């Protein structure tokens, strides 16, 4: 089997189709600390900086959003979850911050990720997408 002529480095971006862009924008910026990097209003896309990666929000009813068909709902989502590696992982402080913003927190535990086994917290954005905040690998 031939190896590809390239080497994967990291997750570049993820695109989330959304019903309520203002609510999603507030969540990703105010709660998770993303910043708006670029807007492409003509196709309904807002790109948010998340460390070295991007989280793109696409309105379901925009030109780009309509290409994806029916939007996420109670019967399914666009993805299982996205995982964001965080610096300064402090479980107590993170959970307190999330609860102060009325964010639904899921399971907390040790999970395997790109950098190895380490602490993580599951949470849910306003549209029900699961997000994992991943701390550094355990020693």
C-alpha positions as CSV (number, residue, x, y, z in Angstrom):
1,X,0.0,0.0,0.0
2,X,1.4,3.4,-1.0
3,X,1.6,6.2,1.6
4,X,0.1,9.5,0.7
5,X,2.5,12.2,-0.5
6,X,1.7,14.4,2.5
7,X,1.6,14.3,6.3
8,X,-1.5,15.4,8.3
9,X,-0.6,18.1,10.9
10,X,-3.7,19.1,12.9
11,X,-7.4,19.9,12.6
12,X,-7.7,23.1,10.4
13,X,-11.4,23.8,10.8
14,X,-14.8,22.4,11.4
15,X,-18.0,23.8,9.9
16,X,-21.2,23.8,12.0
17,X,-24.6,24.4,10.3
18,X,-26.7,26.5,12.7
19,X,-30.3,27.7,13.0
20,X,-29.6,30.7,15.3
21,X,-26.2,32.3,14.3
22,X,-26.4,35.1,17.0
23,X,-26.9,32.6,19.8
24,X,-24.1,30.3,18.5
25,X,-21.8,33.2,18.0
26,X,-22.3,34.4,21.5
27,X,-21.7,31.0,22.9
28,X,-18.5,30.3,21.0
29,X,-17.1,33.8,21.6
30,X,-18.4,34.7,25.1
31,X,-18.2,31.2,26.7
32,X,-15.4,29.5,24.8
33,X,-13.3,32.6,24.0
34,X,-13.3,32.4,20.1
35,X,-12.9,35.6,18.1
36,X,-14.5,36.5,14.8
37,X,-11.8,36.2,12.2
38,X,-13.8,36.7,9.0
39,X,-17.3,37.0,7.7
40,X,-18.5,36.0,4.2
41,X,-22.1,37.3,4.3
42,X,-22.8,36.5,0.7
43,X,-22.7,32.8,1.5
44,X,-23.7,33.0,5.1
45,X,-20.4,32.0,6.8
46,X,-18.7,33.3,9.9
47,X,-15.3,32.0,10.7
48,X,-14.2,32.0,14.3
49,X,-10.6,31.7,15.5
50,X,-10.1,28.9,18.1
51,X,-6.4,28.8,18.9
52,X,-4.7,27.5,15.8
53,X,-7.9,26.3,14.3
54,X,-11.2,27.7,13.0
55,X,-14.8,27.0,13.8
56,X,-17.0,28.0,11.0
57,X,-20.7,28.8,11.6
58,X,-23.0,28.5,8.6
59,X,-26.7,29.6,8.7
60,X,-29.0,26.8,7.7
61,X,-31.0,29.2,5.5
62,X,-28.0,30.8,3.8
63,X,-26.7,29.9,0.3
64,X,-24.0,27.6,1.7
65,X,-26.2,26.2,4.5
66,X,-29.0,25.1,2.1
67,X,-26.5,22.9,0.3
68,X,-26.3,20.6,3.4
69,X,-30.0,19.6,3.3
70,X,-32.1,19.3,6.4
71,X,-30.5,20.8,9.5
72,X,-29.6,19.1,12.8
73,X,-32.4,18.3,15.1
74,X,-33.7,15.9,17.8
75,X,-33.2,13.0,15.4
76,X,-29.6,13.7,14.5
77,X,-26.7,16.1,14.5
78,X,-24.1,17.2,12.0
79,X,-21.3,15.4,14.1
80,X,-20.7,13.4,17.2
81,X,-18.5,16.1,18.9
82,X,-15.6,18.4,18.4
83,X,-12.7,18.5,20.8
84,X,-10.8,21.7,21.7
85,X,-7.4,21.4,23.4
86,X,-7.2,23.9,26.2
87,X,-4.2,25.5,28.0
88,X,-4.5,26.2,31.7
89,X,-6.9,23.3,32.3
90,X,-8.5,23.7,35.7
91,X,-11.6,21.5,36.0
92,X,-13.2,23.3,38.9
93,X,-12.7,26.8,37.3
94,X,-13.9,25.6,33.9
95,X,-17.0,23.9,35.2
96,X,-17.8,27.0,37.3
97,X,-17.4,29.2,34.2
98,X,-19.7,27.0,32.1
99,X,-22.3,26.9,34.8
100,X,-22.2,30.7,35.2
101,X,-23.2,30.8,31.5
102,X,-25.9,28.2,32.0
103,X,-24.1,25.7,29.8
104,X,-25.1,22.1,30.0
105,X,-22.1,20.1,31.2
106,X,-21.8,16.4,30.4
107,X,-19.3,13.8,31.5
108,X,-16.0,14.6,33.1
109,X,-13.2,12.2,33.1
110,X,-9.9,11.0,31.6
111,X,-10.0,10.4,27.8
112,X,-7.6,9.6,25.1
113,X,-6.8,12.4,22.5
114,X,-4.2,13.5,20.0
115,X,-1.7,14.2,22.8
116,X,-2.5,11.1,24.9
117,X,-4.6,10.3,27.9
118,X,-5.7,13.2,29.9
119,X,-8.6,15.1,31.6
120,X,-11.6,16.3,29.6
121,X,-15.0,17.8,30.1
122,X,-18.0,17.4,27.7
123,X,-20.4,20.3,27.3
124,X,-23.1,21.2,24.8
125,X,-23.6,24.3,22.7
126,X,-27.0,26.0,22.4
127,X,-27.8,23.8,19.4
128,X,-27.0,20.6,21.2
129,X,-23.6,19.9,19.6
130,X,-21.3,18.1,22.0
131,X,-17.9,19.8,22.7
132,X,-15.0,18.3,24.6
133,X,-12.5,20.6,26.3
134,X,-9.3,18.5,26.6
135,X,-6.5,19.2,29.1
136,X,-2.9,18.1,28.8
137,X,-1.9,14.5,28.8
138,X,-1.4,12.9,32.3
139,X,2.3,12.4,33.3
